[in-house]
Amino acid sequence: FNKIGAEGAKAVGDSLAKLEQITNLMLNFHYSNIGAEGAKAVGDSLAKLEQITNLKLWLFSNNIGAEGAKAVGDSLAKLEQITHLELHGIPDEVINEIRHQLEKPGRTVDVRRF
């Protein structure tokens, strides 16, 4: 498995933030040991992707804890163009909060947990 850790997640996040026009993205961090700090860095970077409409984010087995999951959730809730969001390794209560934050009149967002 890939053990990039928090520093590796920050580096990936720094690169992601430069993809300003990307609309479709899949990030697989399964078993990468990014922790809460790495999850926050990735979430902060994803929040800058203003054009993204379709995101698959896999964070299973990363020891991100409640703090990291909430940080990711808060960041994802800022994605105003998102129409499809697939999350792995994020607790149900955080996913429900993301769904609630993304709900707006006349807007449908497909938020799924796997």
For each residue, the residues with C-beta under 8 A, 3 or more apart:
1: 30 31 32
2: 29 31 32
3: 31 32 33
4: 7 8 9 11 12 29 32 33 34 38
5: 8 9 32 33 34 35 38
6: 9 10 34 35 37 38 41
7: 4 10 11 38
8: 4 5 11 12 32 34 38
9: 4 5 6 12 13 29 32 34 37 38 39 41 42
10: 6 7 13 14 37 38 41
11: 4 7 8 14 15
12: 4 8 9 15 16 27 42 45
13: 9 10 16 17 41 42 44 45 46
14: 10 11 17 18 45
15: 11 12 18 19
16: 12 13 19 25 27 42 45 46 48 49
17: 13 14 45 48 49
18: 14 15
19: 15 16 22 25 49
20: 48 49 50 51
21: 51
22: 19 25 49 51 52
23: 51 52 53 54 81
24: 52 53 54 55
25: 16 19 22 49 52 54 55 56
26: 55 56 57 58
27: 12 16 42 55 56 57 58
28: 58
29: 2 4 9 32 34 38 42 57 58 59 62
30: 1 58 59 60 61 62 88 89
31: 1 2 3 60 61 62
32: 1 2 3 4 5 8 9 29 38 62
33: 3 4 5 62 63
34: 4 5 6 8 9 29 37 38 39 42 59 62 64 68
35: 5 6 38 39 62 63 64 65 68
36: 39 40 63 64 65 67 68 71
37: 6 9 10 34 40 41 68
38: 4 5 6 7 8 9 10 29 32 34 35 41 42 62 64 68
39: 9 34 35 36 42 43 59 62 64 68 69 71 72
40: 36 37 43 44 67 68 71 72 75
41: 6 9 10 13 37 38 44 45
42: 9 12 13 16 27 29 34 38 39 45 46 57 72
43: 39 40 46 47 71 72 73 74 75 76
44: 13 40 41 47 48 71 75
45: 12 13 14 16 17 41 42 48 49
46: 13 16 42 43 49 52 55 57 72 75 76 79
47: 43 44 75 76 78 79
48: 16 17 20 44 45
49: 16 17 19 20 22 25 45 46 52 79
50: 20 79 80 81
51: 20 21 22 23 81
52: 22 23 24 25 46 49 55 79 81 82
53: 23 24 81 82 83 84
54: 23 24 25 82 83 84
55: 24 25 26 27 46 52 76 79 82 84 85 86
56: 25 26 27 86 88
57: 26 27 29 42 46 72 76 85 86 87 88 90
58: 26 27 28 29 30 88 89
59: 29 30 34 39 62 64 68 69 72 87 88 89 90
60: 30 31 88 89
61: 30 31 89
62: 29 30 31 32 33 34 35 38 39 59 68 89
63: 33 35 36
64: 34 35 36 38 39 59 67 68 69 72 89
65: 35 36 68 69
66: 69 70 91
67: 36 40 64 70 71
68: 34 35 36 37 38 39 40 59 62 64 65 71 72
69: 39 59 64 65 66 72 73 90 91 94
70: 66 67 73 74 94
71: 36 39 40 43 44 67 68 74 75
72: 39 40 42 43 46 57 59 64 68 69 75 76 90 94
73: 43 69 70 76 77 90 94 95 97 98 101
74: 43 70 71 77 78
75: 40 43 44 46 47 71 72 78
76: 43 46 47 55 57 72 73 79 82 85 98
77: 73 74 97 98 101 102
78: 47 74 75
79: 46 47 49 50 52 55 76 82 85 102
80: 50
81: 23 50 51 52 53
82: 52 53 54 55 76 79 85 102 109
83: 53 54 108 109 110
84: 53 54 55 109 110
85: 55 57 76 79 82 98 102 109 110 111 112
86: 55 56 57 112 114
87: 57 59 90 95 98 111 112 113 114
88: 30 56 57 58 59 60 113 114
89: 30 58 59 60 61 62 64
90: 57 59 69 72 73 87 94 95 98 113
91: 66 69 94 95
92: 95 96 113
93: 96 97
94: 69 70 72 73 90 91 97 98
95: 73 87 90 91 92 98 99 111 113
96: 92 93 99 100
97: 73 77 93 94 100 101
98: 73 76 77 85 87 90 94 95 101 102 111
99: 95 96 102 103 109 111
100: 96 97 103
101: 73 77 97 98
102: 77 79 82 85 98 99 107 109 111
103: 99 100 107 109
104: 107
105:
106:
107: 102 103 104
108: 83
109: 82 83 84 85 99 102 103
110: 83 84 85
111: 85 87 95 98 99 102
112: 85 86 87
113: 87 88 90 92 95
114: 86 87 88
